[in-house]
Amino acid sequence: MKIRKKKRRPDLPDASWMEQDGLHVMMPGTAPGEAEMAELTKRYQENIRKSPLWDEMVQRFGKEKAERLLREFRAEKR
């Protein structure tokens, strides 16, 4: 029986945090391009739609305004 060594990865610091201007995430690698940012934004909006926050937004603002507000939720790179 052969035992394989696990690849060691350096311990990465906590890669996400929340501030007043929103959620921040730090990821290794190159900066994503426009297509990747559009996909990240789409996934982010889908996750918001599946969260309890979406129900609260619809209840508070109505479906139409909640949809407009959701379109403002965007992934940004800095």
N, C-alpha and C positions, 0 to 999 in steps of 0.2 A: 504494500500500500504506500502510495507516494503522498507525502504531505506538502501542500503548496503554501508558500509564504504569501501572506496578504500584502498587496501593494500598500506601501505607507504613503499617506498623504499628509502634508503638514497640517497641523491644526489651524483651521481658519477661524478668524474672529467672527462674532455674531454678524451676519451679513445683511440684516434688515433692522430698521428702526422707524419709529413714528415721530414726526415733528409737527408743528402747527401747520406747515404747508403740505403735509401729506405723508405717505409711506415712502421711505427711502430704502433702496436695495443696492448692495454692492456685490457685483459678480466678477469672477475672474474671466479673462479673455478679452477679445477685441470688442470695441463698441459695435452694437447692432446697427445695421443699415436701415433705410426707410421701410423696406418690406417687412423686416423683422419688427420694427417699432409699430407698424400698423397691425401686425399679428398680435403683439403683446397688448396693444390697446384693445383689440377685439376680445381677447381672452379676459382681460381685466374687466371690461364692461359685462361680459357674460357671467363672471364670478360675482360681480355686484348684483346682477339681476337674480342670481340664485341665493343671495344672502338675505338675512332679516332686514338689512338696511334698505333693500329695494321695497319691501312691503311697507316699511315706515315712510319712505319717500312717496309712494303711491297714495298712502292714506293721508299724508300731510298736504301734498301738492296736487293730487289728482294724476291720472295716468299720462295725460298729454304733457304736462309740465315735467313730470318725472322722467319721461323719455327725453325731453330736451336737456334736462340736467345731466342725464346719463351720458349723452353725447359729449359733454364737457369733461368727463372723466377720461384722462389720457395718460398713457405712459410717456415719460419724457426722459431724455438722456442729458446729462450735464457733464 
